[in-house]
Amino acid sequence: MDLLISKEKATTLTQLEHDLADRKMATVILFEGEGGMAMSHIVNQIVAIFEPRNIKYHCVSNAKLPWIQYCLLNIAPKGTISIFDRGWYTGILSDKESNLSHNINLANSFERYLYNNGVNVIKIFLNFDEDKLKKHKKSYPVTLDGEDDVFNDLGHIKEFNVSKNKISNLLDQTNSKYATWDIIDMGDYKDTVKKIADLIEFRFNDLLKMPRHPEKFDIIEACPNPREKLDFTKTMSKDDYEKKLAKLQKKLAELQIKLAKSDKAMVLVFEGWDAAGKGGCIKRVTQALNPRGYKTFPVPAPTTEEKSHTHLWRFAKSIPDPGKIAIFDRSWYGRMMVEPIEGFCSELEYSRAAGEINLFESSLAKDHVIFVKFWIDITNEEQLKRFNDRAADPLKQWKLTDEDWRNREKWDVYEKYVNSMIKQTNTSYAPWVAVECVDKRYGRIKVLQTIVDTLKKELD
Amino acid sequence: MDLLISKEKATTLTQLEHDLADRKMATVILFEGEGGMAMSHIVNQIVAIFEPRNIKYHCVSNAKLPWIQYCLLNIAPKGTISIFDRGWYTGILSDKESNLSHNINLANSFERYLYNNGVNVIKIFLNFDEDKLKKHKKSYPVTLDGEDDVFNDLGHIKEFNVSKNKISNLLDQTNSKYATWDIIDMGDYKDTVKKIADLIEFRFNDLLKMPRHPEKFDIIEACPNPREKLDFTKTMSKDDYEKKLAKLQKKLAELQIKLAKSDKAMVLVFEGWDAAGKGGCIKRVTQALNPRGYKTFPVPAPTTEEKSHTHLWRFAKSIPDPGKIAIFDRSWYGRMMVEPIEGFCSELEYSRAAGEINLFESSLAKDHVIFVKFWIDITNEEQLKRFNDRAADPLKQWKLTDEDWRNREKWDVYEKYVNSMIKQTNTSYAPWVAVECVDKRYGRIKVLQTIVDTLKKELD
């Protein structure tokens, strides 16, 4: 492939590429538009300008995941430029017309999420006019007797099934301060590439100079809080428990098979006080399940790699495909409890957490995910009792750490954050269920019953 | 699912599970055998014993990768137990008969690799006798009107197409001190599960008590060293270069399409002196390629997550699927240069590196990967000149670090390791090509020419 831009321009751009990497900025160059292979030839030219080690190229044609999840996962870490040969707008334009306004909201919120979490987005729309392009056809590379087709798996989205007017509306409605659109008319091959190179130079300079102001969101506690109705006196007899456990586990096994054949997936989130019994609840669930259909994800502190991405990235990885179940033992809700309390995230980041999480969950729920989030609850006194029991039992001492005692001292602070978290994120598409677990038997049955009821309802 | 083992036994096993996690041991429990769903029911019982947060379950039925690569990638990190519901032996028994002795070697070497790199392997073969099992059929869970089939995607390997005698030979030939076989006869459901639980308890205790002695390998420098024939006086005129570059890049683009349609993949490794021109060579290659068909992988220091796995894990992730090209900008050969020199790996680990790497490359080459490994070479004087040029040029200063100067002081040590590396790993299935790059034009053309020649030969 002959490079179409001058050596000087290439040097300028690679220097800027280095400056962005040096400042640990994450940058996305998103190309959208029509024009099939002609557009791809243009993008290939842009890719070839940069140092291969700092860029990641993605072509959405392979995406099987929901668009937002796919794009989020494929945004490269800090210090890297991600080039998307089509991205979430291709997702939107390929989706049902009736989802359009939902999708526009989603795209805007997604770009706002990226902006606030330090990812720059440069959006370039390549305007395609068939008549005009015909005149310039000769300036584009000749495809080798159709051999190029092996890479042309974008055939089905070569031309969107929507009018110019609709596209223009879409661009207008998604042109925000978080990510503005640049529109380039596709004409002569070399001219078009040059125009784009100039544009990228301009945008890169802009990014390096413009200060960023991540936003602070208002805390909106609008959802009901099921913790208010907790009744810790509830108990269950051993006989009753064993009968119900067997019955519910059998039912759950059947429903897992039904889920496996459906186009839905299930995500179970387990949060709760230390020693509340999360592990025991999870185990009663997994015992009922076929291991081929579920995965559990314990959530330790984020790794260096995970920290170089936006905070939801590491969870997006583990969202299950249709037919599968994912069980999170702690979750993305760390950002609304331990992280602000221990200072692992800033006040600004905490203020945005609920909005960002609701976006994440709603987009997945809209696509294929059934969410249930459990808050496993005990009283302060019960926790003390369990800590003391653990301390006294040589077989259980390992379960108790100094950190547990330190967290216990902050019970009141945690409780404030927990209630706020639930009131901000107990949505219809991803509801919180508070579980009384002072009596473990009662708690485990409530968890199983909730999952069974939810699956029954959702799979009918 | 009713748990078939006693509560006491379960407590003992979870305590041992915790002890293994506490010592940061990585442990694989590999189940192999016939008996389809009956076997899966047994494995599910074992999975249900443990704390979900410390185990990872894998069923090989989804494996599309080469078996060794799939298993290596799915072995969980230190502190975790990986349960394989069938693994590499199912791979071997499903493979062509003519590959058997090769595969046996591979399995033994793989287990030796795991042993030496701190992964425990417990291999359990479930012996299946159809007549005997018929008597016990009633003890197994009733499948729900065939509904279970949704998870029974192992149908095609329900019974291996080989005689009992062959299986017995396979077990015998792969019963090594690195991973011994335990054979359990499948009988009554509950009895079988109990036997396995006892066995695992025994093996876990063994692992916790037995000292480990990772091996030291002999350094065998048996391969030819192309560095001995380097001629740094070679140059190429600008005219000649530009003509050849255009021609080779065009040819490479055509060959990429041919590769994309084949069942082969290509892995290009670039190693070389600092400032030798690796980046420039890589760029001339990628400029010719369609971005949809290749990925580049710069190799920085390993992350914490990567360090919790065996050293080849992070590279196994990036081995391309058929049709694709992967370009490594530095590679797994760090273990034979910077790591031993800077003390990032032990003398023992260095001694084993070539054997482990040759195993990795040969198994992939046997499967679908075409390897070319480039050593980009310059003279000591040329490096000094380039360092000084970089230091003097404000646009290039970022390319030069203090570390570069420190490494330069160790030129002689590096040279010794480089020569030894090449003489240990310049194999027929993954050859090293030494490239004179004092004249960058000459070097880049040699790289392109080598890739084109290799693809032509391999794809014919």
Interface residues (C-beta under 8 A of the other chain):
Chain A: M1 D2 L3 T11 Q15 H18 D22 S40 V43 N44 V47 A48 E51 P52 R53 N54 K56 Y57 C59 S61 I83 D85 L144 E147 D148 V150 F151 D153 A246 Q249 A253 E254 I257 A260 K261 G279 I282 K283 T286 Q287 A288 N290 P291 R292 G293 K295 T296 P298 T303 T304 E305 I327 D329 L395 W398
Chain B: M1 D2 L3 T11 Q15 H18 D22 S40 V43 N44 V47 A48 E51 P52 R53 N54 K56 Y57 C59 S61 I83 D85 L144 E147 D148 V150 F151 D153 A246 Q249 A253 E254 I257 A260 K261 G279 I282 K283 T286 Q287 A288 N290 P291 R292 G293 K295 T296 P298 T303 T304 E305 I327 D329 L395 W398
